[in-house]
Amino acid sequence: MEEIIKTPTSKFIKVKCSCKNEQIIFGKASSTVKCLVCDKILSKPRGGKSVIKGKVVEVL
């Protein structure tokens, strides 16, 4: 019997803040994510995928 393994639909995202700080966040975060340097909001939860407020540099 062959077992089917599902591939994950969630990803980690590298986001750049306006203060030039780059941070890795989860694409489906369930809480608000703030910049570690300037405390600006980078991501807000929306039930599924998060709304990204910074510039997306790379999807990991």
N, C-alpha and C positions, 0 to 999 in steps of 0.2 A: 504494500500500500504506500503510495507516494503522499508525502505531507507538503502542503502548500504554506509557504511562509510569506506573510504580508510585508510589503516594503513600507517604511514609515513615510507619512505625508508631511511631517513637521521638520523644520530645518533650523539651524542656527544661522544668524545673520550678523555680519560685521557692519556696524553703523557708525558714522562720523558725526559728531556734534558740532555745533557752530563754534565751539571753543577749540576745535581741531583735535579733540580727544576721540580715539577710536575704541569702540567697546563691542564685545560679542554678546548678543542677546538671543533669546529663544523666540522663534517666529510665532508661537502660540502661547505667549506668556499670559498668565491668569491674573497678574497684578501689574500696576504701573511701574515702569522701569525708568530710573533717573540716571543722568550722567554722574559719574563718580567724581568729576572735577568741579563742574559748575552747578550741579543739582538741577539741571534743566530736564524736562520730561522727554524721553526718547521714544517711548512706546506706551500705548494705552490698550487695555484689553477690550475686545468687542464680541465676546461670545465664542469665537472661533479663532481666526487669525487676528493678530494684533495690528493696530494702526501705527505705522512707523512715522515718527515725527522728524527724525534726522535723515541724513543722506545715506542710502544703502551703498556700501563699498563693495561687499562681496557676500555671496550666499555660500555657506560652508556645507 
